[in-house]
Each structure stands twice: as C-alpha cells, then as structure tokens.
C-alpha cells in the first residue's frame, strides 16, 4: 500500500503515499459484530451549500451527505441528540468512507457496547482533484464554511439535534484529520470535542519536499479532464494547490504550483505553509482551550505519527488537555476498530447529551 516514502513526512504527498488508493482504503478489517446490536437508520441526501457555489474548477455545491440516525430516533419523537461530524480522507468520498470504517456496523456496535446514542453525519468533500483539504478557495469553493456553517445549519434544521457547540463533535481521518484540525482550531464556537485520526498535512512543506519537481505533465494541462488522467500522486499536488494557492487568473485549473521551470516559488510555498496547522496553531490556543476534550491517534507504522506527536507536544506545552495514542497499525489497518471502540465512546463521554440522556 505504500507507494513512496518521502523525507520529512511533508504535507499532502505523505498523506497520499501513506493512504494509498481508494480501493486500498476501503479494504480495511471490520471488528467482530456485537451481539444484540440494534439497527441504525442510514439516510442519503444532498445538501446545497452557499459556500460552494461558483467554484472555478466546477465542483458541485450540492454535496452528498450520509446521516446515521440512532436506534431510538424514530421511537422517541421528542428526544434530541448530539451530533458527530465525520470527515473522510483524500481520494475517497462519503460512500467509500463508510466502507472504510464499516458503517453502520461499527456505529451499531459502539451503541451496543454502551456509547451514548448520537447522530453521525458523513459529508462528501471529494473534488475534481480528489480532495478539498477542507479549506477555503475560490477554485474549489469554501469547504471549511460548508462543514462548519452550512452543513451544521442544515442538520440542525432538519433533525432533532441538541443545537449547541457542547453537543457537537468533529472527527476526521487522514485528510479528514487535517480538516478536523483546521476547522476545529478556527471554529471552536461550533464544536465542543475533537478527535484527530492520523491527521495529514500538519507541517509546512520544505522547499525540497516535492518529489519530481515540475513534472512535465502539469504545465501542459489543458483542462480539469486532462488533470483527472494523471497519476494520483500528481493529482494530490493539484488538490493542494487548488486549496492553498488558488489563482482566478490562471486557467484552466485556476491554481499556482509552488515550483516553476524547476525552481521553487517562495511566495506560493509561503501560502502552503500558511495552511499548515503546526504553523498557525499558536494563533488559536485560546480557541483550543474551549474544547472539553481533544484526542489524537495514529498507527505506529504510519509515517504521519511524527507530525501527530508534534501537535500533541504543542498542546502539552500550552497545557491544553489532550490524549495521544500510538497504536499498533498502519495508516488504515485499524481505522474501523478505532472508530467503534475509541471514537464513538470518546464522544459519548465528552459531548453534552442534555436531560434526555
């Protein structure tokens, strides 16, 4: 599953080489079925986001969203529930994400093992280049606002939620872990607990951290359709650029790459650095203190473990309560087990369930 190893565990390319293909991500082990687990209800819908309207690369503002309703939801019409928003990784969408974490089985298993019942929302944030980075860009649209504003507003308006930050959790894996980190730091007024699973892209990219700088295919691209024929590692560079260095005056892809004619472009690289959580975390310490709980986990054979440890160290330095676990596994091997046995119980413990619990 590991196609390449990059020095420095830098930015999205490491995320991609660690994660492998979408097919590899879906091929994860499932925990044993929990006897007596009650069935949840999975709803598939589309949510329109004003924040995503008019993206220059043509990504749809109507996003697929999966909503998992707990076993008691239909039978208790007056009961309201906390909500957990779960963000997928690069190269997959919401449908592949639920296969990767074996939903609904793992959510049913978590409830059967004592986790408090919550609504789980899994939005699709795949884009023309396979991933939005959950960032704000005229090229892809503002996926940060889609998650933190438009999606939350839709769910609160259409489901019986406990519509307060203390009753909302945010979790993500890989690129989704980056998204949960980024959005969590910048929107502590929306969410009350964070779980970061193998978060990618935390560190600034070093100037020499691009394998195959200036590959000849990239300058010759004539359309998004041409870009979609590239190897997925090159598409990952385009996804990063679309999210972090958009350029509305540079068709057809409306982005700037951090290298040109074989040379690094410092001004573009600076934009990528500005989107690295380890570069901007110090600006959001007050916001991070608002969280009731923050958890970080990563496999001991995952190259992303080094940056995850750095983020944990920053939180410790500022005396922000957090837990950090390095477990036996690689980038995706145990993600379904973790979701059932760690993520869901974490939110059960740390979200406000109100008097209905």
C-alpha positions in Angstrom: 0.0 0.0 0.0 2.9 2.3 0.5 4.0 3.5 -2.9 6.6 6.0 -2.0 8.4 7.2 1.1 9.1 10.9 1.4 11.7 12.5 3.7 10.3 14.8 6.3 6.7 13.5 6.3 5.7 16.6 4.4 2.2 17.8 3.6 -0.3 16.2 1.4 2.1 14.0 -0.6 2.9 12.0 2.5 -0.8 11.7 3.3 -1.2 10.2 -0.2 1.7 7.8 -0.1 0.6 6.6 3.3 -3.1 6.3 2.4 -2.7 4.5 -0.9 -5.5 4.2 -3.4 -9.2 4.5 -2.7 -9.5 0.7 -3.1 -6.8 0.1 -0.6 -8.5 2.5 1.9 -11.8 0.6 1.6 -10.1 -2.8 2.2 -10.0 -2.4 6.0 -10.7 -5.0 8.6 -14.0 -4.9 10.5 -14.3 -5.6 14.2 -16.5 -8.5 15.2 -20.2 -7.9 15.1 -21.5 -7.1 18.5 -24.3 -9.5 19.5 -27.6 -7.9 20.1 -26.7 -4.6 18.4 -29.8 -2.6 17.4 -30.0 -1.3 13.8 -29.4 2.3 13.0 -31.0 4.1 10.0 -28.8 5.5 7.2 -30.2 8.3 5.2 -28.6 9.5 1.9 -29.3 13.1 0.9 -27.9 16.1 -0.9 -27.2 19.4 0.9 -26.8 22.6 -1.0 -24.0 24.9 0.3 -23.9 28.6 -0.5 -20.2 28.4 0.4 -19.5 26.1 -2.5 -21.4 28.0 -5.2 -19.4 29.1 -8.2 -16.2 27.1 -7.7 -13.8 27.8 -10.6 -13.0 24.1 -11.2 -16.7 23.3 -11.4 -17.2 21.3 -8.2 -20.8 20.9 -7.3 -22.4 23.0 -4.5 -24.9 20.1 -3.9 -23.0 17.6 -1.7 -23.8 14.1 -0.9 -24.3 13.6 2.8 -24.9 10.4 4.8 -26.8 10.8 8.1 -26.8 7.9 10.5 -29.8 8.0 13.0 -29.5 6.0 16.2 -31.8 3.1 17.0 -34.1 5.1 19.3 -34.6 8.1 17.0 -37.8 7.1 15.3 -39.4 5.8 18.5 -38.7 8.9 20.6 -40.0 11.9 18.6 -39.4 14.4 21.4 -35.8 13.4 22.1 -32.9 15.4 20.8 -29.4 14.1 20.1 -25.8 15.3 20.0 -24.2 15.2 16.5 -20.8 13.8 15.4 -19.5 15.1 12.1 -17.0 12.6 10.5 -14.7 13.7 7.7 -13.2 11.4 5.1 -9.7 11.3 3.7 -8.2 12.1 0.3 -9.2 10.1 -2.9 -12.4 8.8 -1.4 -15.9 10.2 -0.8 -18.6 9.6 1.7 -19.7 6.2 0.3 -16.1 4.9 0.3 -15.6 6.4 3.8 -18.5 4.3 5.3 -16.9 1.2 3.7 -13.5 2.1 5.2 -14.9 2.4 8.7 -17.6 -0.3 8.2 -20.7 1.9 8.9 -23.3 1.1 10.0 -21.8 -2.0 11.8 -19.3 0.0 13.8 -21.8 2.6 15.0 -24.3 -0.1 15.9 -21.5 -1.9 17.8 -20.5 1.2 19.7 -24.1 1.8 20.8 -24.5 -1.8 21.9 -21.3 -1.6 23.9 -22.6 1.4 25.9 -21.8 4.5 23.9 -24.5 7.2 24.1 -26.7 7.5 21.1 -25.7 10.3 18.7 -26.5 11.3 15.1 -23.4 10.7 12.9 -23.1 12.9 9.7 -20.6 11.9 7.0 -20.4 14.6 4.2 -18.7 14.1 0.8 -15.9 16.6 0.2 -14.3 15.0 -2.9 -13.4 17.4 -5.6 -12.1 17.5 -9.2 -8.6 16.6 -7.9 -9.9 14.1 -5.4 -9.9 16.2 -2.2 -10.9 19.6 -0.9 -8.5 19.7 2.0 -11.5 21.2 3.8 -10.1 24.6 3.0 -11.4 27.9 1.6 -10.6 28.6 -2.0 -12.3 30.3 -5.0 -11.1 27.3 -7.1 -12.7 24.5 -5.1 -15.2 26.5 -3.0 -15.2 27.2 0.7 -15.3 23.7 2.2 -14.4 25.0 5.6 -17.6 27.0 5.7 -19.5 24.1 4.1 -18.7 21.9 7.1 -18.7 24.5 9.9 -21.7 26.6 8.8 -23.9 25.3 6.0 -23.9 21.6 6.9 -24.3 22.2 10.6 -27.2 24.6 9.9 -28.9 22.1 7.6 -28.6 19.2 10.1 -29.9 21.4 13.0 -32.8 22.5 10.9 -33.8 19.0 9.6 -33.1 16.7 12.5 -33.7 16.6 16.2 -30.3 17.8 17.4 -29.0 19.4 20.5 -28.1 22.6 18.6 -25.2 23.8 20.7 -21.4 23.6 20.5 -21.1 21.4 23.6 -23.2 18.8 21.8 -21.3 18.7 18.5 -18.2 16.6 17.8 -15.8 16.7 14.9 -13.6 13.8 13.8 -11.7 13.1 10.7 -9.1 10.6 9.3 -6.1 11.5 7.2 -7.1 14.5 5.0 -10.2 14.5 7.2 -7.9 14.6 10.2 -6.3 17.7 8.7 -9.8 19.1 8.2 -10.8 18.4 11.8 -7.6 20.0 13.0 -8.0 23.1 10.8 -11.8 23.5 11.3 -11.5 22.7 15.0 -9.0 25.4 15.6 -10.9 28.0 13.7 -14.4 27.2 14.7 -14.4 26.4 18.4 -17.6 28.3 18.6 -19.3 25.5 16.6 -17.8 22.2 18.0 -17.2 21.0 21.6 -14.9 18.0 21.2 -12.3 17.0 18.6 -10.9 13.6 17.6 -8.0 13.6 15.1 -7.3 10.2 13.4 -3.9 10.0 11.6 -4.1 13.7 10.6 -2.1 14.6 7.5 -0.5 17.7 6.3 0.2 19.3 9.7 3.8 20.5 8.9 4.9 23.1 6.4 6.4 21.6 3.2 10.2 22.1 3.0 11.5 23.7 -0.2 13.0 20.3 -1.3 10.0 18.3 -0.3 8.4 17.8 -3.7 9.2 14.6 -5.5 9.7 15.2 -9.2 9.5 19.0 -9.1 7.9 20.5 -12.1 6.8 17.2 -13.8 6.2 17.9 -17.5 2.6 16.8 -17.4 1.5 19.7 -15.1 2.3 22.8 -17.2 0.8 21.1 -20.3 -2.6 20.5 -18.8 -5.4 22.0 -20.9 -8.4 21.1 -18.7 -9.6 19.5 -15.5 -10.5 16.4 -17.5 -6.8 16.2 -18.6 -5.8 16.5 -15.0 -8.0 13.7 -14.0 -6.0 11.3 -16.2 -2.8 11.9 -14.2 -1.4 9.5 -11.6 -3.0 10.2 -8.2 0.2 11.4 -6.6 0.3 14.3 -9.2 -3.4 14.9 -8.6 -2.6 15.3 -4.9 -0.3 18.2 -5.8 -3.1 19.7 -7.8 -5.5 19.2 -4.9 -3.1 21.0 -2.6 -2.6 23.9 -5.0 -6.3 24.2 -5.7 -7.0 24.5 -2.0 -4.0 26.6 -0.8 -2.7 28.6 -3.8 -5.8 29.3 -6.0 -5.4 31.8 -8.8 -8.6 33.0 -10.6 -6.4 34.5 -13.3 -4.7 31.2 -14.2 -7.0 29.0 -16.3 -7.7 26.2 -17.0 -7.0 24.9 -13.4 -7.1 28.2 -11.6 -4.2 27.4 -9.3 -0.5 28.1 -8.9 2.1 25.4 -8.1 5.0 26.0 -5.7 7.5 25.3 -8.4 8.0 26.7 -12.0 10.7 25.8 -14.5 12.3 23.5 -12.0 12.6 26.2 -9.3 10.6 26.6 -6.1 8.4 29.7 -6.0 8.8 31.1 -2.4 5.6 33.2 -2.5 3.5 30.1 -3.4 5.3 27.9 -0.9 4.5 30.5 1.7 0.8 30.1 1.0 1.1 26.4 1.6 3.0 27.0 4.8 0.2 29.3 6.0 -2.2 26.4 5.7 -0.1 24.0 7.8 -1.7 23.6 11.3 1.7 23.4 13.0 2.5 26.8 11.5 -0.7 28.5 12.7 -1.7 26.6 15.9 -0.2 29.2 18.2 -2.8 31.7 16.9 -5.7 29.5 18.1 -4.6 28.5 21.6 -7.5 30.4 23.2 -9.9 28.6 20.9 -8.4 25.2 21.6 -8.8 25.8 25.4 -12.6 25.9 24.8 -12.8 22.2 23.9 -13.9 19.8 26.6 -11.6 17.1 25.1 -9.2 16.6 22.2 -7.9 13.2 21.2 -5.2 12.3 18.6 -4.3 8.8 17.5 -2.1 7.3 14.8 -0.6 3.9 13.9 3.0 3.0 14.9 3.7 2.1 11.2 2.1 5.4 9.8 4.6 8.0 8.6 2.2 10.6 9.9 2.9 9.7 13.5 5.8 12.2 13.8 3.7 15.2 13.0 0.8 13.9 15.1 3.3 13.8 18.0 4.4 17.3 17.3 0.8 18.6 17.6 0.4 16.7 20.8 3.6 18.3 22.1 2.3 21.8 21.2 -1.0 21.1 23.1 1.0 19.9 26.1 3.3 22.9 26.0 0.3 25.2 26.3 -1.3 22.8 29.0 -4.3 22.1 26.8 -5.9 18.8 27.9 -5.5 16.2 25.2 -4.8 12.5 24.8 -2.4 11.0 22.3 -2.2 7.3 21.4 0.2 5.5 19.0 -1.4 2.1 18.4 -0.2 -1.0 16.5 -1.1 -0.4 12.9 -0.5 1.5 9.7 -2.5 4.3 8.1 -5.7 2.5 7.6 -5.4 -1.0 9.1 -7.4 -0.4 12.3 -9.5 2.6 11.4 -12.8 0.7 11.7 -11.8 -0.7 15.1 -10.7 2.8 16.3 -14.0 4.3 15.1 -16.1 1.8 17.0 -14.0 1.3 20.2 -12.4 4.7 20.7 -14.0 7.5 18.6 -17.6 6.8 19.5 -17.0 6.2 23.2 -14.9 9.4 23.2 -17.8 11.5 22.0 -20.2 9.6 24.3 -18.1 10.7 27.3 -17.3 14.3 26.1 -20.4 15.7 24.4 -23.3 17.2 26.3 -26.3 14.9 26.0 -28.7 17.1 28.0 -31.5 15.9 30.2 -32.7 13.4 27.5 -29.7 11.0 28.1 
